Amino acid sequence: MFDDCKYIMIDETIPILFPCTIAHNVVANALGRNKVTSAGFVEISQEAVDWYSIIEVNVYGGSVSLKLFSKKEDIFFIKKMLSID
């Protein structure tokens, strides 16, 4: 199991993951706040099945500072960035 972290999506397709100790708006301001399309928390978990592992990604919640929420569609791009699936 991994620790949860925060994320923002830039232009709906580029995920930026960062530690929970950093506020969403700090990262958004550094990258161009007007391009942020969603934000929230990401949970990455790993389960051993026989001789291989299954890695699952889930998004939830939102950002109070940005007034944005996570979107289930974000999972696809986060998995792609992490080379999962």
BALO-88460 format. One record per residue: y, z, x of N, C-alpha, C, O in turn; residue in three letters. Coordinates in Angstrom, 3 decimals, padded with zeros to 6 digits. Layout:
// BALO-88460
{n.yy->Y n.zz->Z n.xx->X ca.yy->Y ca.zz->Z ca.xx->X c.yy->Y c.zz->Z c.xx->X o.yy->Y o.zz->Z o.xx->X resn->ALA}
...
END
This chain:
// BALO-88460
{n.yy->-001.175 n.zz->000.000 n.xx->000.845 ca.yy->000.000 ca.zz->000.000 ca.xx->000.000 c.yy->001.237 c.zz->000.000 c.xx->000.890 o.yy->001.275 o.zz->000.672 o.xx->001.921 resn->MET}
{n.yy->002.228 n.zz->-000.746 n.xx->000.487 ca.yy->003.487 ca.zz->-000.839 ca.xx->001.208 c.yy->004.557 c.zz->-000.070 c.xx->000.445 o.yy->004.410 o.zz->000.191 o.xx->-000.749 resn->PHE}
{n.yy->005.616 n.zz->000.287 n.xx->001.126 ca.yy->006.745 ca.zz->000.913 ca.xx->000.442 c.yy->007.488 c.zz->-000.139 c.xx->-000.361 o.yy->007.575 o.zz->-001.296 o.xx->000.051 resn->ASP}
{n.yy->008.024 n.zz->000.260 n.xx->-001.508 ca.yy->008.862 ca.zz->-000.647 ca.xx->-002.287 c.yy->010.153 c.zz->-000.898 c.xx->-001.514 o.yy->010.575 o.zz->-000.074 o.xx->-000.703 resn->ASP}
{n.yy->010.766 n.zz->-002.032 n.xx->-001.773 ca.yy->012.050 ca.zz->-002.334 ca.xx->-001.168 c.yy->012.918 c.zz->-003.033 c.xx->-002.203 o.yy->012.455 o.zz->-003.362 o.xx->-003.295 resn->CYS}
{n.yy->014.162 n.zz->-003.253 n.xx->-001.856 ca.yy->015.083 ca.zz->-003.946 ca.xx->-002.749 c.yy->015.100 c.zz->-005.421 c.xx->-002.401 o.yy->014.656 o.zz->-005.829 o.xx->-001.327 resn->LYS}
{n.yy->015.621 n.zz->-006.219 n.xx->-003.330 ca.yy->015.785 ca.zz->-007.639 ca.xx->-003.055 c.yy->016.939 c.zz->-008.191 c.xx->-003.872 o.yy->017.327 o.zz->-007.634 o.xx->-004.899 resn->TYR}
{n.yy->017.471 n.zz->-009.293 n.xx->-003.389 ca.yy->018.396 ca.zz->-010.119 ca.xx->-004.166 c.yy->017.925 c.zz->-011.558 c.xx->-004.039 o.yy->017.274 o.zz->-011.922 o.xx->-003.060 resn->ILE}
{n.yy->018.255 n.zz->-012.364 n.xx->-005.021 ca.yy->017.951 ca.zz->-013.791 ca.xx->-004.981 c.yy->019.265 c.zz->-014.547 c.xx->-004.833 o.yy->020.223 o.zz->-014.301 o.xx->-005.566 resn->MET}
{n.yy->019.297 n.zz->-015.459 n.xx->-003.887 ca.yy->020.447 ca.zz->-016.329 ca.xx->-003.672 c.yy->020.119 c.zz->-017.682 c.xx->-004.302 o.yy->019.064 o.zz->-018.255 o.xx->-004.031 resn->ILE}
{n.yy->021.005 n.zz->-018.180 n.xx->-005.126 ca.yy->020.837 ca.zz->-019.487 ca.xx->-005.781 c.yy->019.477 c.zz->-019.644 c.xx->-006.459 o.yy->018.926 o.zz->-020.744 o.xx->-006.487 resn->ASP}
{n.yy->018.940 n.zz->-018.575 n.xx->-006.995 ca.yy->017.686 ca.zz->-018.539 ca.xx->-007.758 c.yy->016.421 c.zz->-018.851 c.xx->-006.973 o.yy->015.330 o.zz->-018.741 o.xx->-007.531 resn->GLU}
{n.yy->016.517 n.zz->-019.239 n.xx->-005.696 ca.yy->015.307 ca.zz->-019.637 ca.xx->-004.968 c.yy->015.136 c.zz->-018.985 c.xx->-003.600 o.yy->014.088 o.zz->-019.154 o.xx->-002.976 resn->THR}
{n.yy->016.122 n.zz->-018.253 n.xx->-003.118 ca.yy->016.043 ca.zz->-017.678 ca.xx->-001.773 c.yy->016.035 c.zz->-016.159 c.xx->-001.866 o.yy->017.065 o.zz->-015.548 o.xx->-002.153 resn->ILE}
{n.yy->014.869 n.zz->-015.541 n.xx->-001.622 ca.yy->014.799 ca.zz->-014.079 ca.xx->-001.686 c.yy->015.251 c.zz->-013.433 c.xx->-000.375 o.yy->014.950 o.zz->-013.920 o.xx->000.715 resn->PRO}
{n.yy->015.976 n.zz->-012.334 n.xx->-000.509 ca.yy->016.365 ca.zz->-011.511 ca.xx->000.630 c.yy->015.840 c.zz->-010.110 c.xx->000.341 o.yy->016.282 o.zz->-009.462 o.xx->-000.608 resn->ILE}
{n.yy->014.887 n.zz->-009.637 n.xx->001.165 ca.yy->014.311 ca.zz->-008.307 ca.xx->000.999 c.yy->014.945 c.zz->-007.364 c.xx->002.014 o.yy->015.214 o.zz->-007.756 o.xx->003.150 resn->LEU}
{n.yy->015.184 n.zz->-006.120 n.xx->001.602 ca.yy->015.813 ca.zz->-005.154 ca.xx->002.497 c.yy->015.433 c.zz->-003.740 c.xx->002.065 o.yy->014.955 o.zz->-003.545 o.xx->000.947 resn->PHE}
{n.yy->015.640 n.zz->-002.747 n.xx->002.942 ca.yy->015.225 ca.zz->-001.371 ca.xx->002.642 c.yy->015.967 c.zz->-000.775 c.xx->001.454 o.yy->017.093 o.zz->-001.170 o.xx->001.149 resn->PRO}
{n.yy->015.335 n.zz->000.169 n.xx->000.797 ca.yy->015.920 ca.zz->000.843 ca.xx->-000.357 c.yy->017.139 c.zz->001.689 c.xx->000.008 o.yy->017.896 o.zz->002.089 o.xx->-000.876 resn->CYS}
{n.yy->017.334 n.zz->001.961 n.xx->001.272 ca.yy->018.475 ca.zz->002.777 ca.xx->001.696 c.yy->019.789 c.zz->001.992 c.xx->001.704 o.yy->020.858 o.zz->002.582 o.xx->001.857 resn->THR}
{n.yy->019.720 n.zz->000.686 n.xx->001.544 ca.yy->020.913 ca.zz->-000.164 ca.xx->001.534 c.yy->021.211 c.zz->-000.577 c.xx->000.096 o.yy->020.306 o.zz->-000.980 o.xx->-000.635 resn->ILE}
{n.yy->022.468 n.zz->-000.481 n.xx->-000.311 ca.yy->022.861 ca.zz->-000.849 ca.xx->-001.671 c.yy->022.825 c.zz->-002.371 c.xx->-001.848 o.yy->023.141 o.zz->-003.124 o.xx->-000.928 resn->ALA}
{n.yy->022.438 n.zz->-002.799 n.xx->-003.038 ca.yy->022.398 ca.zz->-004.231 ca.xx->-003.343 c.yy->023.734 c.zz->-004.913 c.xx->-003.053 o.yy->023.763 o.zz->-006.003 o.xx->-002.481 resn->HIS}
{n.yy->024.844 n.zz->-004.275 n.xx->-003.446 ca.yy->026.139 ca.zz->-004.932 ca.xx->-003.299 c.yy->026.551 c.zz->-005.102 c.xx->-001.836 o.yy->027.321 o.zz->-006.011 o.xx->-001.523 resn->ASN}
{n.yy->026.062 n.zz->-004.257 n.xx->-000.943 ca.yy->026.369 ca.zz->-004.404 ca.xx->000.485 c.yy->025.781 c.zz->-005.714 c.xx->001.009 o.yy->026.461 o.zz->-006.481 o.xx->001.691 resn->VAL}
{n.yy->024.517 n.zz->-005.961 n.xx->000.685 ca.yy->023.857 ca.zz->-007.203 ca.xx->001.121 c.yy->024.480 c.zz->-008.402 c.xx->000.406 o.yy->024.731 o.zz->-009.433 o.xx->001.029 resn->VAL}
{n.yy->024.725 n.zz->-008.273 n.xx->-000.873 ca.yy->025.316 ca.zz->-009.370 ca.xx->-001.643 c.yy->026.686 c.zz->-009.757 c.xx->-001.102 o.yy->026.987 o.zz->-010.944 o.xx->-000.980 resn->ALA}
{n.yy->027.512 n.zz->-008.779 n.xx->-000.780 ca.yy->028.839 ca.zz->-009.072 ca.xx->-000.244 c.yy->028.759 c.zz->-009.762 c.xx->001.110 o.yy->029.578 o.zz->-010.629 o.xx->001.416 resn->ASN}
{n.yy->027.790 n.zz->-009.386 n.xx->001.912 ca.yy->027.629 ca.zz->-010.001 ca.xx->003.236 c.yy->027.153 c.zz->-011.451 c.xx->003.136 o.yy->027.428 o.zz->-012.256 o.xx->004.026 resn->ALA}
{n.yy->026.443 n.zz->-011.785 n.xx->002.059 ca.yy->025.860 ca.zz->-013.126 ca.xx->001.927 c.yy->026.594 c.zz->-014.024 c.xx->000.930 o.yy->026.200 o.zz->-015.175 o.xx->000.742 resn->LEU}
{n.yy->027.617 n.zz->-013.540 n.xx->000.309 ca.yy->028.325 ca.zz->-014.327 ca.xx->-000.703 c.yy->027.898 c.zz->-013.912 c.xx->-002.086 o.yy->026.991 o.zz->-014.499 o.xx->-002.676 resn->GLY}
{n.yy->028.549 n.zz->-012.909 n.xx->-002.592 ca.yy->028.158 ca.zz->-012.286 ca.xx->-003.855 c.yy->028.042 c.zz->-013.278 c.xx->-005.013 o.yy->027.190 o.zz->-013.111 o.xx->-005.885 resn->ARG}
{n.yy->028.886 n.zz->-014.303 n.xx->-005.029 ca.yy->028.866 ca.zz->-015.246 ca.xx->-006.152 c.yy->027.599 c.zz->-016.088 c.xx->-006.196 o.yy->027.350 o.zz->-016.754 o.xx->-007.201 resn->ASN}
{n.yy->026.803 n.zz->-016.080 n.xx->-005.155 ca.yy->025.559 ca.zz->-016.853 ca.xx->-005.131 c.yy->024.344 c.zz->-016.037 c.xx->-005.557 o.yy->023.251 o.zz->-016.587 o.xx->-005.689 resn->LYS}
{n.yy->024.517 n.zz->-014.734 n.xx->-005.774 ca.yy->023.404 ca.zz->-013.864 ca.xx->-006.151 c.yy->023.102 c.zz->-014.065 c.xx->-007.633 o.yy->023.978 o.zz->-013.906 o.xx->-008.484 resn->VAL}
{n.yy->021.855 n.zz->-014.415 n.xx->-007.930 ca.yy->021.468 ca.zz->-014.730 ca.xx->-009.304 c.yy->020.591 c.zz->-013.666 c.xx->-009.956 o.yy->020.512 o.zz->-013.610 o.xx->-011.183 resn->THR}
{n.yy->019.930 n.zz->-012.819 n.xx->-009.165 ca.yy->019.156 ca.zz->-011.701 ca.xx->-009.694 c.yy->018.975 c.zz->-010.672 c.xx->-008.586 o.yy->019.164 o.zz->-010.966 o.xx->-007.406 resn->SER}
{n.yy->018.607 n.zz->-009.463 n.xx->-008.989 ca.yy->018.438 ca.zz->-008.379 ca.xx->-008.015 c.yy->017.568 c.zz->-007.291 c.xx->-008.630 o.yy->017.523 o.zz->-007.123 o.xx->-009.849 resn->ALA}
{n.yy->016.886 n.zz->-006.565 n.xx->-007.771 ca.yy->016.045 ca.zz->-005.485 ca.xx->-008.248 c.yy->015.220 c.zz->-004.903 c.xx->-007.127 o.yy->015.655 o.zz->-004.834 o.xx->-005.977 resn->GLY}
{n.yy->014.025 n.zz->-004.487 n.xx->-007.481 ca.yy->013.097 ca.zz->-003.876 ca.xx->-006.536 c.yy->011.824 c.zz->-004.709 c.xx->-006.487 o.yy->011.425 o.zz->-005.322 o.xx->-007.477 resn->PHE}
{n.yy->011.200 n.zz->-004.719 n.xx->-005.323 ca.yy->009.942 ca.zz->-005.454 ca.xx->-005.179 c.yy->008.870 c.zz->-004.492 c.xx->-004.690 o.yy->009.095 o.zz->-003.683 o.xx->-003.790 resn->VAL}
{n.yy->007.705 n.zz->-004.601 n.xx->-005.304 ca.yy->006.543 ca.zz->-003.787 ca.xx->-004.954 c.yy->005.480 c.zz->-004.734 c.xx->-004.394 o.yy->005.102 o.zz->-005.711 o.xx->-005.040 resn->GLU}
{n.yy->005.013 n.zz->-004.435 n.xx->-003.202 ca.yy->003.960 ca.zz->-005.240 ca.xx->-002.581 c.yy->002.762 c.zz->-004.323 c.xx->-002.371 o.yy->002.868 o.zz->-003.296 o.xx->-001.702 resn->ILE}
{n.yy->001.630 n.zz->-004.695 n.xx->-002.941 ca.yy->000.432 ca.zz->-003.865 ca.xx->-002.813 c.yy->-000.724 c.zz->-004.707 c.xx->-002.303 o.yy->-000.762 o.zz->-005.925 o.xx->-002.478 resn->SER}
{n.yy->-001.664 n.zz->-004.023 n.xx->-001.669 ca.yy->-002.820 ca.zz->-004.693 ca.xx->-001.081 c.yy->-004.082 c.zz->-003.988 c.xx->-001.543 o.yy->-004.170 o.zz->-002.760 o.xx->-001.538 resn->GLN}
{n.yy->-005.061 n.zz->-004.797 n.xx->-001.943 ca.yy->-006.333 ca.zz->-004.250 ca.xx->-002.403 c.yy->-007.462 c.zz->-004.949 c.xx->-001.656 o.yy->-007.511 o.zz->-006.178 o.xx->-001.597 resn->GLU}
{n.yy->-008.371 n.zz->-004.156 n.xx->-001.087 ca.yy->-009.525 ca.zz->-004.712 ca.xx->-000.387 c.yy->-010.593 c.zz->-005.090 c.xx->-001.397 o.yy->-010.996 o.zz->-004.272 o.xx->-002.224 resn->ALA}
{n.yy->-011.050 n.zz->-006.339 n.xx->-001.325 ca.yy->-012.109 ca.zz->-006.834 ca.xx->-002.191 c.yy->-013.151 c.zz->-007.498 c.xx->-001.291 o.yy->-012.902 o.zz->-008.530 o.xx->-000.668 resn->VAL}
{n.yy->-014.322 n.zz->-006.870 n.xx->-001.246 ca.yy->-015.391 ca.zz->-007.348 ca.xx->-000.364 c.yy->-014.869 c.zz->-007.479 c.xx->001.062 o.yy->-014.501 o.zz->-006.479 o.xx->001.678 resn->ASP}
{n.yy->-014.833 n.zz->-008.696 n.xx->001.593 ca.yy->-014.442 ca.zz->-008.910 ca.xx->002.992 c.yy->-013.023 c.zz->-009.445 c.xx->003.152 o.yy->-012.633 o.zz->-009.838 o.xx->004.252 resn->TRP}
{n.yy->-012.250 n.zz->-009.467 n.xx->002.076 ca.yy->-010.867 ca.zz->-009.955 ca.xx->002.165 c.yy->-009.936 c.zz->-009.047 c.xx->001.371 o.yy->-010.390 o.zz->-008.169 o.xx->000.637 resn->TYR}
{n.yy->-008.648 n.zz->-009.260 n.xx->001.522 ca.yy->-007.645 ca.zz->-008.465 ca.xx->000.819 c.yy->-006.882 c.zz->-009.319 c.xx->-000.177 o.yy->-006.625 o.zz->-010.500 o.xx->000.058 resn->SER}
{n.yy->-006.529 n.zz->-008.706 n.xx->-001.282 ca.yy->-005.663 ca.zz->-009.352 ca.xx->-002.272 c.yy->-004.304 c.zz->-008.666 c.xx->-002.188 o.yy->-004.210 o.zz->-007.443 o.xx->-002.292 resn->ILE}
{n.yy->-003.264 n.zz->-009.452 n.xx->-002.000 ca.yy->-001.914 ca.zz->-008.919 ca.xx->-001.939 c.yy->-001.193 c.zz->-009.295 c.xx->-003.222 o.yy->-001.117 o.zz->-010.468 o.xx->-003.587 resn->ILE}
{n.yy->-000.671 n.zz->-008.297 n.xx->-003.891 ca.yy->000.050 ca.zz->-008.497 ca.xx->-005.144 c.yy->001.533 c.zz->-008.212 c.xx->-004.939 o.yy->001.908 o.zz->-007.327 o.xx->-004.170 resn->GLU}
{n.yy->002.361 n.zz->-008.968 n.xx->-005.630 ca.yy->003.812 ca.zz->-008.768 ca.xx->-005.593 c.yy->004.301 c.zz->-008.580 c.xx->-007.025 o.yy->003.918 o.zz->-009.330 o.xx->-007.923 resn->VAL}
{n.yy->005.143 n.zz->-007.581 n.xx->-007.232 ca.yy->005.735 ca.zz->-007.338 ca.xx->-008.536 c.yy->007.214 c.zz->-007.014 c.xx->-008.352 o.yy->007.594 o.zz->-006.369 o.xx->-007.375 resn->ASN}
{n.yy->008.042 n.zz->-007.456 n.xx->-009.284 ca.yy->009.462 ca.zz->-007.106 ca.xx->-009.263 c.yy->009.776 c.zz->-006.284 c.xx->-010.513 o.yy->009.138 o.zz->-006.441 o.xx->-011.554 resn->VAL}
{n.yy->010.760 n.zz->-005.415 n.xx->-010.389 ca.yy->011.125 ca.zz->-004.571 ca.xx->-011.524 c.yy->012.552 c.zz->-004.075 c.xx->-011.362 o.yy->013.148 o.zz->-004.176 o.xx->-010.290 resn->TYR}
{n.yy->013.079 n.zz->-003.541 n.xx->-012.439 ca.yy->014.391 ca.zz->-002.914 ca.xx->-012.409 c.yy->015.530 c.zz->-003.892 c.xx->-012.197 o.yy->015.430 o.zz->-005.077 o.xx->-012.515 resn->GLY}
{n.yy->016.606 n.zz->-003.370 n.xx->-011.655 ca.yy->017.782 ca.zz->-004.184 ca.xx->-011.435 c.yy->018.739 c.zz->-003.487 c.xx->-010.500 o.yy->018.403 o.zz->-002.481 o.xx->-009.875 resn->GLY}
{n.yy->019.926 n.zz->-004.029 n.xx->-010.413 ca.yy->020.968 ca.zz->-003.491 ca.xx->-009.556 c.yy->022.128 c.zz->-003.004 c.xx->-010.404 o.yy->022.756 o.zz->-003.785 o.xx->-011.119 resn->SER}
{n.yy->022.409 n.zz->-001.725 n.xx->-010.326 ca.yy->023.549 ca.zz->-001.155 ca.xx->-011.040 c.yy->024.846 c.zz->-001.699 c.xx->-010.438 o.yy->025.772 o.zz->-002.049 o.xx->-011.170 resn->VAL}
{n.yy->024.913 n.zz->-001.769 n.xx->-009.107 ca.yy->026.151 ca.zz->-002.194 ca.xx->-008.442 c.yy->026.487 c.zz->-003.659 c.xx->-008.700 o.yy->027.660 o.zz->-004.031 o.xx->-008.696 resn->SER}
{n.yy->025.476 n.zz->-004.494 n.xx->-008.922 ca.yy->025.715 ca.zz->-005.926 ca.xx->-009.178 c.yy->025.634 c.zz->-006.280 c.xx->-010.660 o.yy->026.016 o.zz->-007.377 o.xx->-011.067 resn->LEU}
{n.yy->025.132 n.zz->-005.341 n.xx->-011.462 ca.yy->024.920 ca.zz->-005.587 ca.xx->-012.893 c.yy->023.997 c.zz->-006.795 c.xx->-013.116 o.yy->024.253 o.zz->-007.637 o.xx->-013.978 resn->LYS}
{n.yy->022.932 n.zz->-006.860 n.xx->-012.330 ca.yy->021.927 ca.zz->-007.925 ca.xx->-012.435 c.yy->020.549 c.zz->-007.289 c.xx->-012.542 o.yy->020.353 o.zz->-006.138 o.xx->-012.152 resn->LEU}
{n.yy->019.606 n.zz->-008.042 n.xx->-013.067 ca.yy->018.241 ca.zz->-007.556 ca.xx->-013.230 c.yy->017.264 c.zz->-008.454 c.xx->-012.483 o.yy->017.584 o.zz->-009.587 o.xx->-012.123 resn->PHE}
{n.yy->016.064 n.zz->-007.924 n.xx->-012.257 ca.yy->014.993 ca.zz->-008.724 ca.xx->-011.656 c.yy->014.479 c.zz->-009.704 c.xx->-012.699 o.yy->014.607 o.zz->-009.478 o.xx->-013.902 resn->SER}
{n.yy->013.894 n.zz->-010.800 n.xx->-012.216 ca.yy->013.287 ca.zz->-011.806 ca.xx->-013.088 c.yy->011.864 c.zz->-012.055 c.xx->-012.606 o.yy->011.611 o.zz->-012.139 o.xx->-011.404 resn->LYS}
{n.yy->010.946 n.zz->-012.169 n.xx->-013.547 ca.yy->009.548 ca.zz->-012.428 ca.xx->-013.173 c.yy->009.401 c.zz->-013.705 c.xx->-012.351 o.yy->008.489 o.zz->-013.806 o.xx->-011.529 resn->LYS}
{n.yy->010.287 n.zz->-014.685 n.xx->-012.560 ca.yy->010.231 ca.zz->-015.939 ca.xx->-011.801 c.yy->010.487 c.zz->-015.703 c.xx->-010.304 o.yy->010.085 o.zz->-016.516 o.xx->-009.472 resn->GLU}
{n.yy->011.150 n.zz->-014.597 n.xx->-009.963 ca.yy->011.449 ca.zz->-014.290 ca.xx->-008.566 c.yy->010.174 c.zz->-014.075 c.xx->-007.754 o.yy->010.162 o.zz->-014.314 o.xx->-006.547 resn->ASP}
{n.yy->009.103 n.zz->-013.627 n.xx->-008.406 ca.yy->007.844 ca.zz->-013.346 ca.xx->-007.711 c.yy->007.340 c.zz->-014.586 c.xx->-006.979 o.yy->006.869 o.zz->-014.484 o.xx->-005.847 resn->ILE}
{n.yy->007.431 n.zz->-015.744 n.xx->-007.603 ca.yy->006.958 ca.zz->-016.988 ca.xx->-006.986 c.yy->007.639 c.zz->-017.218 c.xx->-005.633 o.yy->006.975 o.zz->-017.529 o.xx->-004.644 resn->PHE}
{n.yy->008.951 n.zz->-017.065 n.xx->-005.595 ca.yy->009.706 ca.zz->-017.343 ca.xx->-004.369 c.yy->009.504 c.zz->-016.260 c.xx->-003.306 o.yy->009.522 o.zz->-016.553 o.xx->-002.111 resn->PHE}
{n.yy->009.311 n.zz->-015.013 n.xx->-003.738 ca.yy->009.030 ca.zz->-013.946 ca.xx->-002.788 c.yy->007.655 c.zz->-014.169 c.xx->-002.145 o.yy->007.504 o.zz->-014.024 o.xx->-000.932 resn->ILE}
{n.yy->006.653 n.zz->-014.522 n.xx->-002.964 ca.yy->005.329 ca.zz->-014.824 ca.xx->-002.429 c.yy->005.374 c.zz->-016.004 c.xx->-001.467 o.yy->004.721 o.zz->-015.985 o.xx->-000.424 resn->LYS}
{n.yy->006.128 n.zz->-017.008 n.xx->-001.811 ca.yy->006.250 ca.zz->-018.185 ca.xx->-000.946 c.yy->006.877 c.zz->-017.804 c.xx->000.394 o.yy->006.413 o.zz->-018.247 o.xx->001.445 resn->LYS}
{n.yy->007.920 n.zz->-016.991 n.xx->000.361 ca.yy->008.571 ca.zz->-016.561 ca.xx->001.582 c.yy->007.622 c.zz->-015.744 c.xx->002.472 o.yy->007.650 o.zz->-015.864 o.xx->003.697 resn->MET}
{n.yy->006.785 n.zz->-014.915 n.xx->001.839 ca.yy->005.845 ca.zz->-014.067 ca.xx->002.574 c.yy->004.523 c.zz->-014.769 c.xx->002.885 o.yy->003.623 o.zz->-014.169 o.xx->003.473 resn->LEU}
{n.yy->004.405 n.zz->-016.036 n.xx->002.494 ca.yy->003.178 ca.zz->-016.832 ca.xx->002.697 c.yy->001.973 c.zz->-016.205 c.xx->002.008 o.yy->000.881 o.zz->-016.134 o.xx->002.571 resn->SER}
{n.yy->002.196 n.zz->-015.750 n.xx->000.770 ca.yy->001.119 ca.zz->-015.196 ca.xx->-000.052 c.yy->000.780 c.zz->-016.228 c.xx->-001.115 o.yy->001.675 o.zz->-016.713 o.xx->-001.807 resn->ILE}
{n.yy->-000.478 n.zz->-016.568 n.xx->-001.258 ca.yy->-001.011 ca.zz->-017.556 ca.xx->-002.201 c.yy->-000.916 c.zz->-018.938 c.xx->-001.700 o.yy->-001.325 o.zz->-019.873 o.xx->-002.388 resn->ASP}
END
